[in-house]
Amino acid sequence: MKMKKIAALLAIAAASGSAFATNGYFSHGYGIKAKSMGGVGIALPQDSLAAASNPAGMAMVGDRMDFGLDLFSPIRTSTWTGTSAGGFINNAYSQAPGDYKSGKNLFAIPEFGYNKMLGWDMAVGINVYGNGGMNTDYGKVVIAGSTSNTYSNLEQMFIAPTFAWKINKEHSIGVSLNLVFQNFEARGLEAFDVGTQTSAVGSVTNRGKDTSRGLGLKLGWTGQVAPGVTLGATYQAKTKMSKFDKYKGLLAQQGKFDIPETYGFGIAYKANDKLTVAADVVQINYGAIKSIADNGDAFPGLVGTLLGSENGSGFGWGNQTVYKFGMSYQYAPNLMLRAGYNHAKTPLKSTQTFFNILAPATVEDHLTLGATWMLADKSELTLSYMHAFEKKVTGLSASDGKCGNVGAGCTGNGTIGHPVDLKMHQNAIGIAYGMKF
């Protein structure tokens, strides 16, 4: 493959559209094969997107190139549950009770991988993929006091040059240099763009698209430890990103939005010539990123946590542990079948629903299916399907006696929160073409 063609494919993949990912704002997996197995990949490299899960896997996949496209459909709904009956009023930001559905429910998410062996023991390659993101586009005002339609969009793109080395025939190590690019935009938050709510009036909303860049490392190991049994481990340090200066009055620490630390462990077991089962456990430490983790329950000036400040109100997300399970079965010489399951408890609590109108990351359980057809010319075609079951996070309301008419926030019986419910379900169909050379 000529370098001009590879560069062109990289440019296409780097033009990834926005998405709302499935484990918090991370993708449930990387590479269409991995996605069809619940996202497993730490101990089971299957294509040249392996580095996104574990850089060490690139030494095990040979010379190949893969290009994939995921059509992703998240259905997001925010519900104001308050009522004016009996004198109860929602709060200063509430709209009329009812469902508010986000539009723009289909996103195209490309990915690209390339790997080249240098002898039998070393590999160099590159991955380009969307790490995840957040998107809501309600097409109407969902937060009272604002004058434009509620909208938010976060995109994260990773470009990861990778080197992997086989220590021996059973074990390999690898490292990826993650070049990270983020875009962010928010509209319809005029209610917060006042001195009582933000530390930087004029840098909260409707500022157009802003960009952020960062550089980080991902390390990995994989090795066969017994006949048919492979283990893997990976670690990615927190990636420090440049600030979203246009939105320094919205995101904590004057617009800072770093990539959280992640680490994980995996196991793959080849039961026989046809059946392989695998599992990963991945930890995502959202809680160490203030713009993601800072509380938004008393939003925001009620307790002096002005938006954009060092400890400014945020999404209130906690750390997340992701459990991934998958299996593949060689049904015929040219047909591989796959299935998987992915579970991660939602990172947000019932007291945090209000600010998460912008990012309703509620889904927890994912079912995946897929298949690969081996073609005659050393190439292959892979399809995947993912369904994330609907999950609802119920906010506070008048009926539970914890939400009252107190202006900016709802409080009562020592509880702070807002009368907003969030729910979401998702579907995705992916297709990938792989070429061995």
C-alpha positions in Angstrom: 0.0 0.0 0.0 1.5 3.3 -1.1 2.0 5.9 1.6 -0.2 8.4 -0.3 -3.1 6.1 -0.1 -2.5 5.5 3.6 -2.3 9.2 4.2 -5.6 9.7 2.4 -7.3 7.1 4.6 -5.9 8.7 7.7 -7.4 12.0 6.6 -10.8 10.4 6.1 -10.7 8.7 9.4 -9.6 11.9 11.2 -12.8 13.5 9.9 -14.9 11.6 12.4 -18.3 13.0 13.2 -19.5 13.6 16.8 -20.8 10.7 18.8 -22.2 9.8 22.1 -20.2 6.9 23.4 -21.4 4.0 25.5 -19.2 3.5 28.6 -19.6 7.0 30.0 -18.4 9.0 27.0 -15.9 6.3 25.9 -16.6 3.8 23.2 -17.5 0.3 24.3 -14.8 -1.1 22.0 -12.3 -0.2 19.3 -12.3 -2.0 15.9 -15.4 -3.5 14.5 -14.3 -7.0 15.4 -13.8 -6.0 19.1 -17.1 -4.1 19.1 -19.0 -7.2 18.1 -17.5 -9.1 21.1 -18.6 -6.6 23.8 -15.4 -4.5 23.3 -12.9 -7.2 24.4 -9.4 -6.7 23.0 -6.7 -6.5 25.7 -5.8 -10.2 25.4 -7.3 -10.8 22.0 -5.8 -8.7 19.1 -7.8 -9.4 15.9 -6.9 -6.6 13.5 -4.7 -3.5 13.1 -7.0 -1.6 15.4 -5.6 -3.7 18.3 -3.4 -0.8 19.6 -6.5 1.1 20.7 -7.2 -1.7 23.2 -3.6 -2.8 23.8 -0.5 -1.6 21.9 1.2 -5.0 22.5 -1.3 -6.7 20.3 0.1 -5.1 17.1 3.0 -7.6 17.3 0.5 -10.5 16.9 -1.7 -9.4 14.0 0.8 -9.4 11.1 0.9 -7.1 8.1 -2.5 -5.6 7.5 -4.7 -2.6 7.1 -8.3 -2.1 8.3 -10.9 0.5 7.6 -14.2 0.6 9.5 -17.3 2.6 9.8 -19.8 2.5 12.7 -23.3 4.0 12.2 -24.3 4.9 15.7 -27.8 5.9 16.9 -28.3 7.1 20.5 -31.8 8.0 21.5 -31.7 10.6 24.3 -34.6 12.0 26.3 -34.6 14.5 29.2 -37.9 14.8 31.2 -38.8 17.7 33.4 -41.0 16.0 36.1 -42.1 19.0 38.2 -45.6 20.3 38.3 -47.2 23.6 39.4 -50.1 21.7 41.1 -50.5 22.5 44.7 -48.2 25.5 44.4 -45.1 23.5 43.6 -42.8 25.1 41.0 -39.8 23.3 39.5 -36.9 25.7 39.9 -35.3 28.7 38.2 -34.2 26.7 35.1 -37.2 24.5 34.6 -39.3 24.1 31.5 -42.9 22.8 31.4 -43.2 19.2 32.6 -42.7 16.7 29.8 -40.3 14.9 27.6 -37.6 16.8 25.6 -36.0 14.5 23.0 -32.6 15.2 21.4 -32.5 15.2 17.7 -29.7 14.2 15.3 -29.8 10.5 16.1 -27.4 9.1 13.6 -23.7 9.5 13.5 -21.0 8.0 11.2 -17.8 7.1 13.1 -14.9 6.0 10.9 -11.7 4.2 12.1 -8.5 3.2 10.5 -5.6 0.9 11.4 -2.3 0.0 9.7 0.4 -2.4 10.9 3.7 -3.5 9.4 6.0 -6.2 10.8 9.7 -5.5 10.9 11.0 -9.0 10.9 9.3 -11.6 13.1 9.6 -9.7 16.4 8.8 -6.0 15.9 5.8 -4.1 14.5 5.1 -0.5 13.7 1.6 0.9 13.0 -0.9 3.6 13.5 -4.5 3.7 14.7 -7.0 6.5 14.1 -10.2 6.3 16.0 -12.9 8.2 17.9 -12.3 7.7 21.6 -15.8 8.9 22.4 -17.8 12.0 22.9 -21.0 13.6 24.0 -23.8 15.2 21.9 -27.3 16.6 22.5 -29.3 18.7 20.0 -32.8 19.3 21.4 -34.0 21.7 18.8 -35.7 23.8 21.5 -35.0 25.5 24.8 -34.7 22.9 27.6 -33.2 25.2 30.3 -35.4 28.2 31.2 -33.8 31.6 31.1 -31.9 30.8 27.9 -32.8 32.3 24.5 -31.5 29.7 22.1 -32.0 25.9 21.6 -30.1 23.6 24.0 -27.1 22.0 22.2 -23.7 20.5 23.2 -21.1 18.6 21.3 -17.8 17.0 22.4 -15.6 15.1 19.9 -12.5 13.2 20.8 -10.1 11.8 18.1 -7.0 9.7 18.8 -4.1 9.3 16.4 -1.8 6.7 17.8 1.5 5.7 16.2 2.5 2.4 17.8 5.6 0.2 18.3 5.3 -3.4 19.5 8.0 -5.9 20.3 7.8 -9.7 20.7 10.0 -10.5 23.7 9.7 -14.2 22.6 7.1 -16.2 20.7 4.6 -16.0 23.6 5.0 -12.5 25.0 5.0 -9.0 23.6 5.0 -5.4 24.8 3.9 -2.2 23.1 3.6 1.5 23.4 1.4 4.0 21.6 2.0 7.8 21.4 -1.5 9.2 21.6 -2.0 12.4 19.7 -5.4 13.6 21.0 -7.7 16.2 19.4 -10.9 17.5 20.9 -13.7 19.8 19.6 -16.3 21.3 21.9 -19.3 23.6 21.3 -22.3 24.6 23.5 -25.4 26.6 22.8 -28.5 27.6 24.7 -26.9 28.1 28.1 -27.6 31.9 28.4 -29.2 31.3 31.8 -25.7 30.5 33.2 -23.9 33.4 31.5 -24.3 35.8 34.4 -22.1 36.9 37.2 -23.9 34.9 39.8 -23.4 31.6 37.9 -20.0 31.9 36.1 -16.5 33.1 36.8 -16.1 34.3 33.2 -19.2 36.0 31.8 -19.2 35.8 28.0 -17.3 32.5 27.8 -20.2 30.1 28.6 -22.3 29.6 25.5 -22.7 30.3 21.8 -19.0 30.8 21.2 -18.8 28.4 18.2 -16.5 25.4 18.0 -13.4 25.4 20.2 -10.4 23.0 19.9 -8.1 21.3 22.4 -4.9 19.2 22.0 -2.9 16.9 24.1 -0.2 14.2 24.1 -0.1 11.0 26.1 1.1 7.4 26.2 -0.5 4.0 26.3 1.5 0.9 27.4 0.6 -2.7 27.1 1.6 -6.3 27.5 0.1 -9.6 26.3 1.4 -13.1 26.6 0.4 -16.8 26.4 0.7 -18.2 29.9 -0.6 -21.7 29.3 -1.8 -23.7 26.3 -4.8 -21.8 24.9 -4.7 -19.1 27.6 -3.5 -15.5 26.9 -3.4 -12.7 29.3 -3.1 -8.9 28.7 -2.7 -5.7 30.6 -2.7 -2.0 29.6 -2.3 1.4 31.2 -3.0 4.9 29.9 -2.0 7.8 32.1 -4.2 10.9 32.4 -3.7 13.0 29.2 -3.4 16.7 29.9 -5.2 18.7 27.3 -5.0 22.4 26.4 -8.0 24.4 27.6 -11.2 25.2 25.8 -10.6 29.0 26.1 -13.9 29.9 24.5 -15.7 28.0 27.2 -13.6 28.9 30.2 -16.8 30.1 31.9 -18.6 26.8 31.5 -16.1 24.0 32.2 -14.2 23.8 35.5 -10.6 25.0 35.8 -11.1 27.7 33.2 -12.1 25.3 30.4 -9.9 22.3 31.2 -11.1 18.9 30.0 -8.4 16.2 30.3 -8.6 12.6 29.2 -9.0 10.4 32.3 -6.5 7.7 33.4 -7.5 4.2 32.3 -6.1 0.7 32.9 -7.4 -2.8 32.3 -6.8 -6.5 32.3 -7.9 -9.2 29.9 -8.0 -12.9 29.3 -8.6 -15.0 26.2 -9.1 -18.8 26.1 -9.0 -20.8 22.9 -11.2 -23.7 24.0 -10.7 -25.6 20.7 -10.0 -24.9 17.0 -13.3 -23.2 16.6 -14.3 -21.5 19.9 -12.5 -18.6 21.7 -13.9 -16.8 24.7 -12.5 -13.6 26.2 -13.1 -11.0 29.0 -11.7 -7.6 29.9 -12.1 -5.4 32.9 -11.3 -1.7 32.4 -11.2 1.1 34.9 -12.0 4.7 33.7 -11.1 7.3 36.4 -13.5 10.1 35.5 -13.5 11.2 39.1 -10.0 12.7 38.8 -11.1 15.2 36.0 -12.8 18.2 37.7 -14.8 19.4 34.8 -16.4 15.9 34.6 -16.5 14.9 38.3 -17.4 18.1 40.2 -20.9 18.1 41.6 -23.7 19.8 39.8 -26.4 19.0 42.4 -26.6 22.6 43.8 -26.2 24.2 40.4 -24.1 26.3 40.5 -24.1 29.5 42.5 -26.2 28.1 45.4 -23.1 27.0 47.1 -20.6 29.3 45.5 -19.2 26.8 43.0 -19.3 29.1 40.0 -19.0 27.6 36.6 -15.5 27.8 35.1 -13.8 28.2 38.5 -11.2 25.9 40.0 -13.9 23.8 41.6 -16.8 24.8 39.4 -19.9 22.8 39.1 -19.8 20.0 36.6 -21.4 16.7 35.6 -20.8 14.9 38.9 -19.5 11.7 37.3 -17.8 9.0 39.4 -15.2 6.5 38.3 -16.5 3.6 36.1 -15.5 0.0 36.0 -16.3 -1.7 32.6 -16.9 -5.5 32.3 -16.6 -6.9 28.8 -17.3 -10.5 27.7 -17.1 -12.0 24.2 -16.8 -15.1 22.2 -16.0 -16.1 18.6 -16.8 -19.3 16.7 -15.4 -20.5 13.4 -18.7 -21.6 11.9 -17.1 -22.4 8.5 -13.7 -22.1 7.0 -14.6 -18.6 5.6 -17.1 -17.5 8.3 -16.4 -16.4 11.9 -19.3 -15.6 14.2 -19.1 -13.3 17.3 -21.2 -12.2 20.2 -20.6 -10.2 23.4 -21.9 -8.4 26.4 -20.7 -5.1 28.0 -21.7 -3.8 31.4 -20.7 -0.6 33.2 -22.8 1.2 35.8 -23.8 4.7 34.8 -21.3 7.3 36.2 -24.0 9.7 37.3 -26.3 9.8 40.3 -29.9 10.9 40.7 -28.8 14.2 42.2 -26.7 15.0 39.1 -29.3 14.9 36.4 -29.7 18.6 35.7 -26.3 19.4 34.1 -26.3 16.0 32.4 -29.2 17.2 30.2 -26.1 18.0 28.1 -24.6 14.5 28.5 -27.2 11.9 29.5 -24.7 8.9 29.8 -27.2 6.5 31.4 -26.8 3.2 29.5 -25.3 0.3 31.3 -25.9 -3.0 29.5 -24.9 -3.7 25.9 -25.5 -6.7 23.7 -23.3 -7.2 20.6 -23.3 -9.6 17.6 -21.1 -9.8 14.5 -19.5 -11.9 11.8 -16.4 -11.9 9.5 -16.3 -13.3 6.0 -12.8 -14.3 4.7 -12.6 -13.4 1.0 -10.4 -15.0 -1.6 -7.9 -12.2 -2.0 -6.4 -12.1 1.5 -9.1 -9.7 2.6 -12.1 -9.9 4.8 -15.4 -8.2 5.5 -16.7 -7.7 9.1 -20.1 -6.7 10.3 -21.2 -5.8 13.9 -24.4 -4.8 15.7 -24.7 -3.3 19.2 -27.8 -2.6 21.2 -27.6 -0.7 24.5 -30.7 -1.3 26.6 -32.7 1.7 27.8 -31.6 2.9 31.2 -33.4 5.7 33.1 -31.8 7.8 35.9 -34.6 9.5 37.9 -33.9 12.9 39.4 -35.6 14.4 42.4 -39.2 15.5 42.3 -42.0 17.0 44.4 -43.5 13.6 45.0 -40.4 12.3 46.9 -40.5 15.3 49.2 -36.9 16.3 48.4 -37.4 18.9 45.7 -39.0 22.3 46.4 -39.3 25.8 45.2 -36.0 27.2 46.3 -34.8 29.0 43.2 -31.6 27.7 41.6 -31.7 24.2 43.1 -34.2 21.8 44.6 -33.7 21.0 48.3 -35.6 19.5 51.2 -34.8 16.9 53.8 -31.1 17.7 53.4 -31.1 16.6 49.7 -30.1 18.8 46.8 -30.9 18.0 43.1 -33.3 18.8 40.3 -36.6 17.4 39.0 -35.1 16.0 35.8 -35.1 12.4 34.6 -32.7 11.1 31.9 -32.9 8.1 29.7 -31.2 6.7 26.7 -30.9 3.6 24.5 -28.6 3.0 21.6 -28.1 1.0 18.4 -25.1 0.7 16.2 -24.3 -1.1 13.0 -20.6 -1.4 11.9 -18.8 -2.5 8.8 -15.1 -3.0 8.2 -12.8 -4.1 5.4 -9.5 -5.7 6.3 -6.6 -6.4 3.9 -3.6 -8.7 4.7 -0.4 -8.2 2.8 
